[in-house]
Amino acid sequence: MPHELNEVPILIVGGRYAGLASALFLAHQEVPCVLVDRHPGVFILGRARGINPRTMEIYRPLGLGPPVKDAVRPFEEEGGVARCATLADEWQWLLDEDFPRALPELSAGEFCLADQSTVEPILAEAARARGSL
């Protein structure tokens, strides 16, 4: 193990959405960290799909608004948010397809339907570019 890794003050265990975001935000503040995960890459199966307006607002000054919006292109015409225990179960609609993606009176960001497995590589690349290991 290189010497500099022994002196990094923060260890992040788990490199999914929360771990990657933590590494990114720490790197943006120039706080050294190391992220470790037992999986070599992102999961290929879709998981969380949809980024709330506040998160998009936070991504904007980091320069991540455009790449995350590009990730949503396959879903541009889709709308609504549903949940279900399994794909065979009945869906419970949390937000219908007519729900507005932007709520300017509440946030400068807008709801984005990017898939978590598409956004994770964007976060990882941005964290690495800012010096996270």
N, C-alpha and C positions, 0 to 999 in steps of 0.2 A: 504494500500500500504506500503510495507517495506520501512524503512527509507532510505536505500541506493538508491532506485529509485528516491527519491526526489533530489538527488545530482548529478545525471548523467548529464554531460554537453551537450550531443547531443541526440535529439529525431529524429528518422527516421520514417516518416509516409509512410507506404506502403511497404509491404514485398514481392514484386515480385522480379524479377531478379535484377533490379537496387538497390532496398532497401537492399536486401540480400547481394549483392556485397559490398555496402557501409558499412554495418555492419561488414562484414568479413574484409575488408581492414582497417577499423578503429580499430577493435580488434587486428589485426596483428600488428598495430603500438601502441598497448596498450592504445588506446583512448577509454574510457568508452562510451557506447551508449546504448540506448533502442530502439528497433524496435517495432512498433505497426502496426497491419493490421486488417481490419474488417473480413477477411476470415481466418478460422482456419487452412487451409492447402493449398497445391498447387492446381491449376486448373487441372481437370482430362482430359480436352481436350487439344490436342496439339496446341501449338502456335508457337513461333519462333523455328526454327530448324536449327541449324548451329551456330557454334562458330568460329569466325575468328581467324587467326593465332596469332595475337597480344594478344588477350585475353587468348589464350592457353599458350602463352609465359609468361604472367603475373601470371597465375594460377600455373605454374611449381614450383617456389620457395616456394609457399604456400603448396606444397604437393598435389595439386588438379589435376595435370595432369593425374595420373593413375586412380582415381575414375571417372573422367569425360570421359576418354577414355573407361573405362568399360561400362559406360552408353550408349555408341554409338554402342555396339556390335550388337543390333538388326538391325542396319542400315549399317553395315560394307560393304556390297556388293552394296549398293546404292550410287548414286552420282548425282551431279547437284543440282542447287538451282533455284526454280521457284517462281513466285508470281502470285496471281490472286485475284480479288475482292471477289468472292465467289467460292465455289468448282465447281459450274456449269459453270463458265466463262472460257474463254480461258486462258491457262497458258502462262506467259511471262517468258522465261528462262533467268535468270540472269547469271548463270554459267552452262555450259552443263556438262554432266556426265564424259567427258574426262578431265575436268579442273583438274590440279594437286592439290592435297591437301597440298603439301609442296612447299614452295617457299623459299629455303634456302638463296637466295641472298637478301631477304627482311626481313625474320623473322626466329627465331629458332623454333617457333611454327608451327603447321600445322592445316589446316582447319578441323573441327570436326563436324560431323552431329548429335550430341547429341540434343535431344529435350529439350526445356526449362523446361517443367514439370518434366523432369528427373534430370536436373541439379540443379533446385532450392532446393530440399532437401539436395543435397550435399553441397551447399553453406550455407544453414541454419545450418547443423550439424557442419561444419567447423567453422562458426562464434560462435556458442554456445561453442564449444570446446576451443575457444580462449577467452571466457569470455563475449561475447555479450549477452545481455538479450533479 
